[in-house]
Structure formats: structure tokens, C-alpha cells
Amino acid sequence: MAQIIKPYGDTLDDGKVQLSFTLPVSNGPKALEAAREIVLAWGFSECEIVHSAAMADTFTFFVAYAKTERGVDYDLVQADVDESTHPMTMDETDEFIRKEIGRKIIVVGACTGFDAHTVGIDAIMNMKGYNHHFGLERYQMIEAHNLGAQVPNEKLIECAEKFHADAILVSQVVTQKDIHIQNLTRLIELLEAAGIRGKYICVAGGPRLSNKLAAQLGYDAGFGKGSYADDVASFIVRKMVEKADNK
């Protein structure tokens, strides 16, 4: 029997949702009606615009309440990541590397392109880590090189070659006009053009990045919001052993 789930607002399965969006119009009665009609055009019903605010002379931000009759069969939903494999702790990862790999692994990472946000790559790589999860620099069996922000793709590859890296980590926070997709794609293209893509485990991360999107762009994995160094390190070392076994 299918397990159909729907959004929940006031009562179970009532289909009530909250939406927010911006339209290129001046705030006013006509703009409110335009916003309401757009939500109805999306297939929602019982729409009410509960808030509007001018963002500029000809741009208005709206918040709407609406209802949907649609749901999904939860039994058919496939998670973006493999939930059957749990991340190892730092100590467990170090022991795994000693036992299964037998040497320190080398990881280089950076926030590439013109993106100046280091918070993501720092949370994964810096020794102090984030939210009680130590970064890769803290691991005894990982040699981590954090190159910081605004690093050209070419420079990141150069450093990966210089340090004989096992894995390359790329952080992307800025996503306007899909600049992160362009930049992430460019890195893979450069690696493939040089014939060295297979040398590295390539991992992408960022608040707007999913594992599915990363795979589509040619990466081995992608980590989004709520990810820690534990998740990244566990994936890298398990992937290294998997690649070695398949040779």
C-alpha cells in the first residue's frame, strides 16, 4: 500500500504551504493580485498573499499561503545520499586508514573561482572544524592542505599534482546565475583534458549543492548543508579502498 505524504500546515495532510518570491513590479494592489494569480497558475489553490514589501522601485517581495492537493509516495523516494553507510568518527577514520591504506592520505581543498567565502572549506578542513566536528587537519592520518578562497581551478590542480594528492575538495557558496556549476564543471574539464581525472577523488561541497548534482557534473560525491568533515573523510577513504579493490 502506497504511503502518500503531503505538506502539513494546521492539520495532517491539509496540503498547506508557505511560499516566498520576488516579482519585477512596484508594490501595490495590482502587484498583490499578480502574485496571487502566479501562485494559482503553479497549481496551488486557496492562495492568500500575507506579506509584500518593496525591494526597490520596481521590485516587490511576497509571502504567500496556499494549498496543494499533490503528494508523493514516500516508499518510492530515493535519498540523495546512501543512508546505509554511516560516517566514521575521526578516530575510526584514522584507524581505517592505518589498516586499509597503510599511509597518510593527502587532501587539497579550496573555494575556487571568484568565490571569496571560506566558511565551507574551513569547516571541513581547519583543525577546529565546526559544531564539535574536528576538521581534516586534526586527523592523524590525513595531510590536509587548505588553499583558501578565490583559488583558480588551474592553481588547485597544480597544488594537487605538487602534493601528490589523493583527493581534491572544492567549496562553492556563491550560486548566482549558476556560476558554481560553471566553475565546478570547468575543474573537471581541466582534469580530463590533462588526462588525470582518474588520479583523484573529487568532492564538491556547498549549501546549494546535492550529491546528485555533483555526480552529474563529474564528481565522485557532493556534500551540502549539514555535512561535516566526518562525512567527507569517511567517503574519501572508503572510495580509495574501493578503487584499489577494483584495479
SERO-4910 file (N, C-alpha, C, O; in steps of 0.05 Angstrom, whole numbers):
BEGIN
 pado doro    nc1    nc2    nc3   cac1   cac2   cac3    cc1    cc2    cc3    oc1    oc2    oc3
  Met    A     17    -24      0      0      0      0     18     25      0     36     27     16
  Ala    A     12     43    -18     28     67    -20     26     85      5      4     87     16
  Gln    A     48     97     12     49    116     35     50    144     23     72    155     20
  Ile    A     27    156     17     27    183      5     29    204     27     14    204     46
  Ile    A     49    222     24     52    243     43     48    270     29     54    273      6
  Lys    A     37    289     45     31    316     34     41    337     54     46    330     78
  Pro    A     44    362     46     52    382     64     33    385     88      9    380     85
  Tyr    A     43    393    110     28    396    135     29    425    145     51    436    148
  Gly    A      6    437    149      5    464    159     -9    465    186      5    467    207
  Asp    A    -35    464    186    -51    465    211    -59    437    220    -58    430    244
  Thr    A    -67    420    201    -75    393    207    -61    374    188    -53    382    166
  Leu    A    -59    348    195    -44    329    179    -56    327    151    -80    324    148
  Asp    A    -38    328    131    -46    324    103    -64    347     92    -78    342     73
  Asp    A    -63    370    105    -80    392     94    -68    405     69    -82    421     56
  Gly    A    -43    399     63    -31    410     39    -23    439     40    -17    451     20
  Lys    A    -23    451     64    -17    480     67     13    485     65     29    471     77
  Val    A     20    505     49     48    512     46     52    542     48     33    558     45
  Gln    A     77    550     53     85    579     52    105    583     30    125    568     29
  Leu    A    101    603     14    119    608     -9    129    637     -7    115    654      3
  Ser    A    153    641    -16    164    668    -18    178    672    -44    191    654    -54
  Phe    A    175    696    -56    187    701    -83    186    731    -88    173    746    -73
  Thr    A    200    740   -108    202    768   -116    192    771   -145    198    755   -162
  Leu    A    177    792   -150    168    799   -177    179    826   -185    182    844   -168
  Pro    A    184    830   -211    195    856   -220    173    877   -225    170    887   -247
  Val    A    158    883   -204    136    902   -205    136    919   -180    147    911   -159
  Ser    A    124    943   -182    121    960   -158    100    949   -139     80    938   -148
  Asn    A    105    953   -113     86    943    -93     60    958    -95     59    983    -99
  Gly    A     37    944    -92     11    956    -94    -10    935    -99     -4    912   -101
  Pro    A    -36    944   -100    -58    925   -104    -55    907   -129    -61    883   -127
  Lys    A    -46    919   -151    -43    903   -175    -21    882   -172    -24    860   -182
  Ala    A      0    890   -158     22    871   -154     13    848   -136     21    825   -141
  Leu    A     -3    854   -116    -13    833    -98    -30    813   -114    -28    789   -110
  Glu    A    -47    823   -132    -64    805   -148    -47    789   -167    -52    766   -172
  Ala    A    -26    802   -178     -8    787   -197      6    764   -182      8    742   -193
  Ala    A     15    769   -158     28    749   -142      9    726   -136     16    702   -138
  Arg    A    -16    733   -129    -36    712   -123    -41    695   -148    -43    670   -146
  Glu    A    -45    707   -171    -51    693   -195    -27    675   -204    -31    653   -215
  Ile    A     -3    684   -199     20    667   -205     20    642   -189     25    620   -199
  Val    A     15    644   -163     14    621   -145     -8    602   -155     -4    577   -155
  Leu    A    -31    612   -162    -53    595   -172    -45    582   -198    -52    559   -203
  Ala    A    -29    596   -215    -20    585   -240     -1    562   -236      2    544   -253
  Trp    A     13    561   -213     31    539   -207     16    514   -199     29    493   -195
  Gly    A    -10    515   -196    -26    492   -189    -35    492   -160    -47    472   -151
  Phe    A    -29    513   -145    -39    515   -117    -67    526   -117    -77    536   -137
  Ser    A    -81    523    -94   -108    534    -91   -109    550    -64    -90    548    -48
  Glu    A   -130    564    -60   -135    579    -35   -111    596    -28   -102    596     -5
  Cys    A   -102    611    -48    -78    628    -43    -85    654    -29   -105    667    -36
  Glu    A    -68    661    -10    -71    687      3    -43    700      5    -24    687     15
  Ile    A    -40    724     -4    -15    739     -2    -15    752     26    -30    771     30
  Val    A      2    743     43      1    752     71     22    774     77     22    787     98
  His    A     40    778     58     61    799     62     72    808     36     77    791     18
  Ser    A     77    834     33     91    844     10    108    868     19    100    883     37
  Ala    A    131    871      7    149    892     14    165    900    -10    175    884    -25
  Ala    A    168    927    -14    183    937    -37    212    931    -33    224    938    -12
  Met    A    225    919    -52    254    914    -52    269    937    -66    292    943    -59
  Ala    A    255    950    -84    264    973    -99    240    986   -112    217    976   -107
  Asp    A    243   1006   -128    220   1019   -140    203   1000   -157    179   1003   -158
  Thr    A    216    981   -170    202    963   -188    206    934   -181    205    917   -199
  Phe    A    212    928   -156    214    900   -147    200    897   -120    203    913   -102
  Thr    A    184    875   -118    169    871    -93    172    842    -84    171    823   -100
  Phe    A    176    839    -58    179    812    -46    152    804    -34    139    820    -21
  Phe    A    144    779    -38    118    769    -29    121    744    -12    140    728    -16
  Val    A    103    741      7    100    716     22     71    707     18     53    723     22
  Ala    A     67    682     10     40    672      4     35    647     20     53    631     25
  Tyr    A      9    643     28      0    618     38    -18    606     17    -34    620      5
  Ala    A    -15    580     13    -31    567     -7    -35    537      0    -24    528     20
  Lys    A    -49    523    -17    -55    495    -12    -50    479    -37    -56    487    -59
  Thr    A    -40    455    -33    -36    436    -55    -50    410    -49    -51    401    -26
  Glu    A    -60    397    -70    -72    371    -67    -53    349    -73    -59    325    -70
  Arg    A    -29    356    -82    -10    336    -91      7    325    -68     13    339    -48
  Gly    A     14    300    -70     32    287    -51     51    269    -66     50    267    -90
  Val    A     68    255    -51     87    236    -63     85    210    -47     78    209    -24
  Asp    A     91    188    -61     93    162    -48    120    160    -35    140    157    -48
  Tyr    A    120    161     -8    145    162      7    162    136      3    186    137      4
  Asp    A    148    114     -2    162     89     -6    179     89    -32    198     73    -34
  Leu    A    172    106    -51    186    107    -76    208    128    -77    223    131    -96
  Val    A    210    144    -55    230    166    -54    258    154    -49    262    137    -32
  Gln    A    278    163    -65    305    154    -62    322    178    -51    322    199    -63
  Ala    A    336    173    -29    352    194    -16    374    203    -34    384    187    -51
  Asp    A    384    228    -31    406    238    -47    432    225    -40    451    224    -56
  Val    A    434    214    -15    458    201     -6    451    173      3    428    167      9
  Asp    A    471    156      5    468    128     14    465    128     45    485    132     59
  Glu    A    441    124     55    437    124     84    445     98     97    445     97    122
  Ser    A    452     78     82    460     53     93    489     53    105    496     36    121
  Thr    A    505     73     96    532     75    105    535     99    123    532    122    114
  His    A    542     95    148    544    117    167    573    128    167    592    112    164
  Pro    A    576    154    172    603    165    174    618    155    198    606    150    219
  Met    A    644    151    195    661    143    217    669    168    233    669    190    223
  Thr    A    676    164    258    687    185    274    716    190    265    727    175    249
  Met    A    728    212    275    756    218    268    774    195    275    791    187    259
  Asp    A    772    184    300    789    162    308    784    137    291    803    123    285
  Glu    A    759    132    285    753    108    268    765    111    240    775     92    229
  Thr    A    764    136    230    775    141    203    805    137    203    816    125    185
  Asp    A    818    148    224    847    145    226    855    115    227    874    107    214
  Glu    A    840    100    243    846     71    245    840     57    219    855     38    211
  Phe    A    819     65    205    812     53    179    835     58    159    843     40    144
  Ile    A    846     82    159    868     89    141    893     72    148    906     61    129
  Arg    A    899     69    173    923     53    181    920     24    172    939     12    162
  Lys    A    896     13    175    891    -15    170    888    -20    140    899    -39    129
  Glu    A    872     -4    126    865     -9     99    882      4     78    885     -6     55
  Ile    A    895     26     85    911     41     65    941     40     72    958     38     55
  Gly    A    947     43     98    974     39    107    993     63    104   1017     60    107
  Arg    A    982     86     99    998    110     97    979    134    101    954    131    100
  Lys    A    991    158    106    974    182    107    962    187     79    975    184     59
  Ile    A    937    196     79    926    205     53    928    235     52    929    249     72
  Ile    A    929    245     27    934    274     22    909    286      9    899    276    -11
  Val    A    900    308     21    876    321     11    883    351      7    894    364     25
  Val    A    875    362    -16    877    390    -21    849    401    -26    833    388    -38
  Gly    A    844    425    -16    818    437    -18    819    467    -21    838    480    -12
  Ala    A    798    478    -34    797    507    -37    769    516    -45    753    500    -54
  Cys    A    764    541    -40    740    554    -51    749    567    -77    765    586    -76
  Thr    A    740    558    -99    752    565   -125    737    587   -140    715    595   -132
  Gly    A    750    597   -161    738    618   -177    739    645   -162    758    650   -147
  Phe    A    719    661   -166    717    687   -152    703    686   -126    699    707   -113
  Asp    A    695    662   -118    680    658    -92    700    663    -69    720    650    -67
  Ala    A    693    683    -52    711    690    -30    702    679     -3    714    686     17
  His    A    683    661     -3    672    650     22    688    626     31    687    605     18
  Thr    A    702    628     53    718    606     63    704    589     84    715    569     93
  Val    A    680    597     92    667    584    115    663    554    110    666    538    128
  Gly    A    657    547     85    651    519     79    677    502     79    678    481     93
  Ile    A    697    511     65    721    495     64    735    495     91    748    475     98
  Asp    A    733    517    106    745    518    132    732    498    152    745    485    168
  Ala    A    705    496    150    691    478    167    699    449    163    699    434    182
  Ile    A    706    442    139    714    415    133    744    410    138    751    389    148
  Met    A    761    430    133    790    425    133    804    436    158    822    423    168
  Asn    A    796    459    168    811    471    191    810    453    215    791    438    220
  Met    A    832    453    230    835    436    253    811    438    272    802    417    282
  Lys    A    801    462    278    779    465    297    753    455    286    735    449    302
  Gly    A    750    453    259    726    443    248    701    460    253    703    485    253
  Tyr    A    679    448    258    654    462    261    634    446    277    631    422    273
  Asn    A    621    458    296    599    446    311    607    419    324    594    399    322
  His    A    630    420    337    641    397    352    650    374    334    653    352    343
  His    A    655    380    308    666    361    290    693    371    280    694    391    265
  Phe    A    714    358    288    741    367    281    745    366    250    734    349    237
  Gly    A    761    385    240    767    385    211    790    366    204    802    354    221
  Leu    A    795    363    178    814    343    168    842    348    178    858    329    181
  Glu    A    849    373    184    876    379    194    881    366    221    904    362    229
  Arg    A    860    359    235    863    346    261    868    316    260    878    304    279
  Tyr    A    861    304    237    864    275    234    894    268    233    910    281    220
  Gln    A    901    247    248    929    239    248    938    227    222    962    228    215
  Met    A    920    215    207    927    200    183    919    215    157    918    203    136
  Ile    A    913    241    160    906    257    136    924    282    136    927    297    155
  Glu    A    937    286    113    953    310    108    935    329     92    931    325     68
  Ala    A    925    350    105    906    368     92    918    394     85    933    407    101
  His    A    913    404     60    923    429     51    900    447     43    887    442     22
  Asn    A    894    467     59    872    485     54    883    510     39    898    525     51
  Leu    A    876    513     14    887    535     -2    871    561      1    879    582    -10
  Gly    A    849    560     15    834    585     20    814    590     -3    803    572    -15
  Ala    A    809    617     -7    788    625    -26    799    638    -50    822    646    -51
  Gln    A    782    641    -70    788    654    -96    813    641   -109    831    655   -119
  Val    A    813    615   -108    835    600   -120    827    591   -148    806    578   -151
  Pro    A    842    598   -168    836    589   -196    836    558   -197    852    545   -184
  Asn    A    819    547   -214    819    518   -218    847    508   -225    855    486   -216
  Glu    A    860    522   -242    887    514   -251    906    512   -227    923    494   -226
  Lys    A    904    531   -209    922    531   -185    916    507   -167    934    495   -156
  Leu    A    890    501   -164    883    478   -147    894    452   -159    904    435   -144
  Ile    A    892    449   -185    903    425   -198    933    424   -195    945    403   -190
  Glu    A    946    447   -198    975    449   -195    984    440   -168   1003    425   -165
  Cys    A    969    448   -147    976    440   -120    970    411   -115    985    397   -101
  Ala    A    949    401   -127    943    372   -124    965    355   -136    972    335   -124
  Glu    A    976    364   -158    999    350   -170   1024    353   -153   1039    333   -149
  Lys    A   1028    376   -143   1052    382   -127   1053    365   -101   1073    354    -94
  Phe    A   1030    363    -88   1028    348    -63   1022    319    -66   1020    304    -47
  His    A   1019    310    -92   1011    282    -97    986    274    -82    985    254    -68
  Ala    A    966    291    -85    941    288    -70    925    263    -79    927    254   -101
  Asp    A    911    253    -59    892    231    -65    864    242    -71    849    230    -86
  Ala    A    858    265    -59    831    276    -63    832    307    -66    850    320    -55
  Ile    A    813    317    -81    810    346    -86    783    354    -75    762    343    -84
  Leu    A    782    374    -57    757    384    -47    752    412    -58    770    429    -58
  Val    A    728    417    -67    721    443    -78    696    453    -64    676    439    -63
  Ser    A    698    478    -53    675    490    -40    664    513    -57    680    529    -67
  Gln    A    638    514    -60    625    535    -75    601    545    -59    582    530    -53
  Val    A    601    571    -52    579    583    -37    562    601    -55    538    600    -53
  Val    A    575    617    -71    561    636    -89    549    620   -112    562    605   -126
  Thr    A    522    624   -116    508    608   -137    493    625   -157    479    615   -174
  Gln    A    496    652   -155    481    669   -173    488    662   -202    511    658   -210
  Lys    A    466    661   -218    469    655   -247    484    628   -252    497    625   -272
  Asp    A    481    610   -232    494    584   -234    524    585   -238    535    567   -252
  Ile    A    537    605   -227    566    608   -230    580    584   -218    602    576   -227
  His    A    568    572   -197    581    549   -184    582    525   -203    601    510   -202
  Ile    A    561    521   -218    560    499   -237    581    503   -259    595    484   -266
  Gln    A    584    527   -269    604    533   -289    632    528   -278    649    516   -292
  Asn    A    637    536   -254    664    533   -242    670    504   -236    693    495   -241
  Leu    A    651    490   -225    655    462   -218    659    445   -244    676    427   -244
  Thr    A    644    452   -264    647    438   -290    675    443   -302    687    424   -313
  Arg    A    684    467   -300    710    474   -311    733    458   -298    751    450   -312
  Leu    A    731    454   -272    752    439   -259    754    410   -270    776    400   -276
  Ile    A    731    397   -273    731    370   -283    741    370   -312    755    352   -320
  Glu    A    733    389   -328    742    391   -355    772    394   -357    785    381   -374
  Leu    A    784    410   -339    813    413   -339    827    387   -331    848    380   -343
  Leu    A    816    373   -312    828    347   -304    827    327   -326    846    312   -331
  Glu    A    804    326   -339    800    307   -361    818    314   -385    830    296   -397
  Ala    A    821    340   -391    838    348   -413    867    341   -408    882    335   -427
  Ala    A    875    341   -383    903    334   -376    906    304   -372    929    295   -368
  Gly    A    885    289   -374    886    260   -371    891    251   -343    902    229   -339
  Ile    A    884    267   -323    890    260   -295    865    258   -277    867    257   -253
  Arg    A    841    259   -289    817    258   -273    817    233   -255    809    234   -232
  Gly    A    826    210   -266    825    185   -251    844    184   -228    842    165   -212
  Lys    A    863    202   -226    882    202   -204    870    211   -178    880    204   -156
  Tyr    A    848    226   -180    837    239   -156    809    231   -150    793    226   -168
  Ile    A    803    231   -124    775    230   -115    766    259   -113    778    275    -97
  Cys    A    747    267   -129    738    295   -130    712    299   -115    692    285   -121
  Val    A    712    317    -96    689    321    -79    682    351    -79    699    368    -76
  Ala    A    656    356    -84    646    384    -84    628    388    -60    614    370    -51
  Gly    A    628    413    -50    611    419    -27    600    448    -28    613    465    -41
  Gly    A    578    452    -15    566    478    -14    537    477     -6    525    456     -8
  Pro    A    526    499      4    498    499     14    477    494     -7    455    486      0
  Arg    A    483    498    -32    464    493    -54    472    470    -71    463    467    -94
  Leu    A    488    452    -60    498    430    -76    488    404    -65    487    399    -41
  Ser    A    479    386    -83    470    360    -75    489    339    -86    504    345   -104
  Asn    A    487    315    -75    504    293    -85    496    287   -114    514    280   -130
  Lys    A    471    288   -120    461    283   -147    473    302   -167    482    295   -189
  Leu    A    472    328   -160    483    349   -178    513    345   -182    523    347   -204
  Ala    A    527    339   -160    556    335   -162    563    312   -180    581    314   -196
  Ala    A    548    291   -178    553    267   -196    548    275   -225    563    266   -242
  Gln    A    527    291   -230    521    299   -257    544    316   -269    549    316   -293
  Leu    A    558    330   -252    580    348   -261    606    333   -263    627    344   -271
  Gly    A    606    307   -255    631    291   -258    646    286   -232    669    276   -233
  Tyr    A    635    293   -209    648    290   -184    641    262   -172    621    250   -179
  Asp    A    658    253   -154    653    228   -141    631    231   -119    617    212   -114
  Ala    A    629    255   -108    608    259    -88    604    289    -84    622    305    -90
  Gly    A    581    296    -73    575    323    -65    564    324    -37    548    306    -30
  Phe    A    571    344    -22    561    347      6    549    375      9    562    395      4
  Gly    A    525    376     19    511    401     23    508    409     52    526    402     68
  Lys    A    487    423     58    483    433     85    481    409    105    470    388     99
  Gly    A    493    414    128    492    393    149    515    373    147    515    353    162
  Ser    A    533    377    128    556    358    125    579    367    142    584    391    147
  Tyr    A    595    347    151    618    353    168    642    338    156    640    323    138
  Ala    A    665    344    168    690    330    160    687    300    163    699    285    147
  Asp    A    672    290    182    668    262    186    656    249    160    666    228    151
  Asp    A    636    263    149    623    253    125    643    252    101    645    232     87
  Val    A    658    274     98    676    276     75    699    256     78    706    242     59
  Ala    A    711    255    102    734    237    106    725    208    102    740    192     90
  Ser    A    702    201    113    693    173    111    689    165     82    696    143     73
  Phe    A    677    184     67    673    178     38    699    174     24    703    155      9
  Ile    A    718    192     28    744    192     14    758    165     19    767    152      0
  Val    A    761    158     44    777    134     50    763    109     40    777     90     30
  Arg    A    737    107     42    723     84     32    725     83      2    727     61    -10
  Lys    A    724    106    -11    726    107    -40    754     98    -49    757     85    -70
  Met    A    774    106    -35    802     98    -41    805     68    -40    817     56    -58
  Val    A    794     56    -20    796     27    -17    780     13    -39    788     -7    -50
  Glu    A    757     24    -46    740     13    -67    755     14    -94    754     -5   -109
  Lys    A    768     37    -99    782     40   -125    806     20   -126    811      9   -147
  Ala    A    820     17   -103    842     -2   -102    833    -30   -107    847    -46   -121
  Asp    A    810    -38    -96    800    -65    -99    791    -70   -128    791    -93   -137
  Asn    A    783    -49   -142    773    -53   -169    795    -51   -191    789    -55   -214
  Lys    A    819    -46   -182    841    -45   -202    849    -73   -211    867    -76   -227
***
